[in-house]
Amino acid sequence: MRTTGLIGLFTAFASSLCCTIPLLAVILGTSGSASGFAWLESFRPYSIALTIGALGWAWYEQFKSKKMKDCACDTDKTFFWQTKGFLGMITAIALLLITFPSYSNLLYQEKVQQVLQPAQDGQQKVVYVTIKGMSCESCEHHVKKEVAKLKGVSQVDVSYAKGAATVKFDNKKTSIADIKKAVDATGYKATSTKTL
């Protein structure tokens, strides 16, 4: 039971890596490659199914062993990791990990707006950047934070659903190449740009 429950917990953790790594990068203030686990997004449905299967089997084993203990012929001491309480904790943690992408945006504080600088009239440009590798809102926030650090950037809007960012900037203080470098520094790939 313990091994099956831990397998369920591990697969739940693996299914959330694509979203927890960018969150850690934002919290720790690193600009390193947070998209290293983005490839896991395509395997997410399988890892969720494996998590549910492993935890379902662990619960089945827990209730099955309870029936055998009802005969009063088993006098072995029950350890904590063999209890329903332990399995319940593992199940709750696994559910939190599986659903992490749906609530990850609640963990971000919008401090990015304080970094943004106003652009002077006549020097503003808007660029649309297509980005490859984003899989959830954690990715959005990581890209937004890094691009907002550039001098002259006055507005950054990022959408993982569209796989793109729209950046308003002062072209005398920064360039499209700098914006692409900032996106690439997060580990995601700026595949194309279009001036609006």
C-alpha positions in Angstrom: 0.0 0.0 0.0 2.8 2.4 0.9 4.7 1.9 -2.3 1.6 2.2 -4.5 0.6 5.4 -2.7 4.0 6.9 -3.1 4.0 6.0 -6.8 0.7 7.9 -7.1 2.3 10.9 -5.3 5.4 10.8 -7.5 3.3 10.7 -10.8 1.2 13.6 -9.5 4.4 15.6 -8.8 5.7 14.7 -12.3 2.4 15.9 -13.9 2.8 19.3 -12.2 6.5 19.9 -13.0 5.8 21.8 -16.1 4.0 24.5 -14.0 5.9 24.3 -10.7 9.3 25.0 -12.2 8.4 28.4 -13.7 6.7 29.3 -10.4 9.9 28.5 -8.5 11.9 30.5 -11.0 9.7 33.6 -10.4 9.8 33.1 -6.6 13.6 32.7 -6.5 14.1 35.5 -9.0 16.1 33.4 -11.5 15.8 33.8 -15.2 17.2 30.4 -16.0 15.6 27.8 -18.2 12.3 27.2 -16.5 10.8 25.5 -19.6 13.0 22.4 -19.1 10.0 20.4 -18.1 7.6 21.9 -20.6 7.9 18.7 -22.6 6.0 16.9 -19.8 2.8 18.7 -20.7 2.1 16.3 -23.5 2.4 13.4 -21.0 0.2 15.1 -18.4 -3.0 13.1 -19.1 -1.1 9.8 -18.8 0.6 10.7 -15.6 -2.8 11.9 -14.1 -4.3 8.5 -15.2 -1.4 6.7 -13.6 -1.8 8.7 -10.4 -5.5 7.9 -10.2 -4.8 4.3 -10.9 -2.0 4.0 -8.3 -4.0 5.7 -5.6 -7.2 3.8 -6.5 -5.2 0.5 -6.1 -3.8 1.7 -2.8 -7.2 2.5 -1.5 -8.5 -0.8 -2.7 -5.6 -2.6 -0.9 -6.3 -0.6 2.2 -10.0 -1.6 2.3 -9.2 -5.2 1.3 -6.7 -5.6 4.1 -9.3 -4.2 6.6 -11.6 -7.0 5.8 -8.9 -9.6 6.5 -8.1 -7.9 9.8 -11.8 -8.1 10.9 -11.3 -11.8 11.5 -9.2 -10.9 14.6 -6.5 -13.3 13.5 -3.9 -10.6 12.7 -2.1 -9.2 15.7 0.7 -7.3 13.9 1.3 -3.7 14.8 0.0 -1.2 12.2 2.5 1.5 11.2 1.4 5.0 10.3 2.3 4.6 6.6 -0.1 1.7 6.5 -3.1 3.7 7.8 -5.9 5.4 5.9 -4.8 8.7 7.4 -1.4 8.4 5.7 -3.0 7.4 2.4 -5.5 10.2 2.8 -2.6 12.7 3.1 -0.9 11.3 0.1 -4.2 11.5 -1.9 -4.8 15.1 -0.8 -1.3 16.2 -1.8 -1.6 14.3 -5.1 -4.9 16.1 -5.9 -3.3 19.5 -5.1 -0.4 18.7 -7.4 -2.6 17.5 -10.2 -4.8 20.6 -10.1 -1.8 23.0 -9.7 -2.0 24.5 -13.2 -5.6 25.6 -12.6 -4.8 27.7 -9.5 -1.1 28.5 -10.0 -2.0 32.1 -11.1 -3.3 32.8 -7.6 0.3 32.4 -6.2 1.7 35.3 -8.2 1.8 38.8 -6.9 1.6 41.4 -9.5 4.8 43.3 -8.8 5.7 43.4 -12.4 3.8 46.7 -13.0 6.1 48.5 -10.6 9.1 47.6 -12.8 7.5 48.9 -16.1 8.6 52.3 -17.3 6.5 54.8 -19.2 7.5 55.3 -22.8 7.6 58.8 -24.3 5.1 59.6 -27.0 6.4 59.1 -30.5 9.0 56.5 -29.4 6.6 53.8 -28.6 6.5 50.6 -30.5 4.4 47.5 -30.0 5.7 44.1 -31.0 3.8 40.7 -31.1 6.2 37.9 -30.1 5.2 34.3 -30.8 6.5 32.0 -28.0 7.0 28.2 -28.1 6.9 26.0 -25.0 4.5 27.8 -22.6 2.0 25.4 -21.0 0.2 27.2 -18.2 -0.1 30.6 -16.4 3.1 30.0 -14.5 4.9 30.3 -17.8 3.1 33.5 -18.6 4.2 35.2 -15.4 7.8 34.0 -15.8 8.0 35.5 -19.3 6.2 38.7 -18.2 8.6 39.3 -15.3 11.7 38.9 -17.5 10.6 41.1 -20.3 9.3 43.8 -17.9 12.9 44.1 -16.5 14.1 45.6 -19.8 14.6 49.4 -19.9 11.9 51.2 -21.8 9.2 48.5 -21.6 5.9 50.1 -20.6 3.5 47.2 -21.0 3.7 43.4 -21.3 0.8 41.0 -22.0 1.6 37.3 -22.2 -0.9 34.5 -23.1 0.1 30.9 -22.9 -3.1 29.9 -24.6 -2.1 32.0 -27.7 1.5 31.2 -27.3 2.4 34.9 -27.6 3.3 38.2 -25.9 2.5 41.7 -26.8 5.1 44.2 -25.7 4.9 48.0 -25.7 8.3 49.6 -25.4 10.5 52.7 -26.1 12.6 51.8 -29.1 15.3 54.3 -28.0 15.9 52.3 -24.8 15.4 48.7 -26.0 15.0 46.7 -29.2 13.1 43.7 -30.5 16.3 41.7 -30.3 16.5 42.5 -26.6 12.9 41.4 -26.1 13.6 38.1 -27.9 16.7 37.5 -25.8 14.7 38.1 -22.6 12.1 35.6 -23.7 14.8 33.1 -24.7 16.5 33.5 -21.3 13.5 32.1 -19.6 13.9 28.8 -21.5 11.0 29.4 -23.8 11.6 30.2 -27.5 10.6 33.4 -29.2 10.0 32.0 -32.7 8.8 35.1 -34.5 8.1 38.8 -34.0 5.7 41.2 -35.8 5.6 45.0 -35.3 2.1 46.2 -34.8 
